[in-house]
Amino acid sequence: MLLLFAFFALSRGTALSAGISIEPGQILIQNVPPGTSYDIFEKTGIELKVINLDTSTHSYSVFSAKPSEVSTRDWLKGYVEIPDPSWFYFEKNELTIGPNDTAHVKMYLKIPADEEYYNQHWTVAIPIEGAPGKGPVEIKLALYPHFLIETENKTPVKDKPYGLLGIEPSIALLKDGQLGKAIRTRVIIYNNDKINHVYRLSAVAPKLISETKKQEISPSPGYSWIPDVKWVKLNPGKLLGNFFPAKDIKVGAGKSSSFPIEVLIPQKDEYLGQKWEVIIMAEPKGQTLAGQAGFVRLRVETQSK
């Protein structure tokens, strides 16, 4: 089943004061299985809306691209560029929109049926640019929103995940978690690079977009951020009888390594029957380029009352 959660980085959408606006300004498409075609409007009721704010008719082109090819080399950490932008496509690529009118465009997604495309977090740019046609095009209007795609979670997989950094699974679920008792799972990191890497691990619960006024990773529908990330211990070990978080993990070139995650939730009645999520981020130390980090959505479901 395809789950899609739409949220807006700038109120209802993204606008260019000179003449065009789009809705939604950003979408997150989750649980997309490779090898299947999806009509996003049919599954979710969401379509792309391009709004002509001008009093004249204008023409625009809409297509998909890698963010680095059209706008920026900086995007939301934890996501990498979609391998092939043509996997995200539209019912039409040329739009002619009358004064103060809106064009509705259906969107589609088809990812090849390869094992390496499970457990992925991708970003795709959606350039919307002024094009020759009816109306003046002396000023080239353009918007470049980024849409986010998360492919289906799967473990084990036959092939190592796509990308320089692969993580399996992309979603780790801890069900019926007992309060006051440690619950555990394991995650695998694949270093698909040609050099050795030391990865810095961190547990994060990003602030709400409304608080930061900028793009952040959002929690999955039905889950809220864990109240305290200190409850999560990454790669826990023992040193002088005390637990400590070993936040670095070394993985050789072309190799993989697993690390444990431990969650200990305090015994409070208010924590019963909760569904929380926390992001476990892995980032190569000394690497700051976009696309060099990956993450796991760790879901914790506590025992009900």
Beta strands, then each sheet from edge to edge (+ up, - down):
strand 1: 3-7
strand 2: 14-16
strand 3: 20-23
strand 4: 26-32
strand 5: 37-39
strand 6: 48-52
strand 7: 58-62
strand 8: 80-81
strand 9: 88-90
strand 10: 94-97
strand 11: 102-105
strand 12: 107-110
strand 13: 121-125
strand 14: 128-130
strand 15: 142-143
strand 16: 146-151
strand 17: 165-168
strand 18: 171-177
strand 19: 183-191
strand 20: 197-204
strand 21: 224-225
strand 22: 232-234
strand 23: 236-239
strand 24: 242-245
strand 25: 248-251
strand 26: 256-263
strand 27: 275-284
strand 28: 294-302
sheet 1: 1+ 4- 16- 13+ 8+
sheet 2: 2+ 3- 6+ 11-
sheet 3: 5+ 12- 9+
sheet 4: 10+ 7- 14+ 15-
sheet 5: 17+ 19- 26+ 22-
sheet 6: 18+ 28+ 27- 20+ 25-
sheet 7: 18+ 28+ 27- 21-
sheet 8: 23+ 24-
end
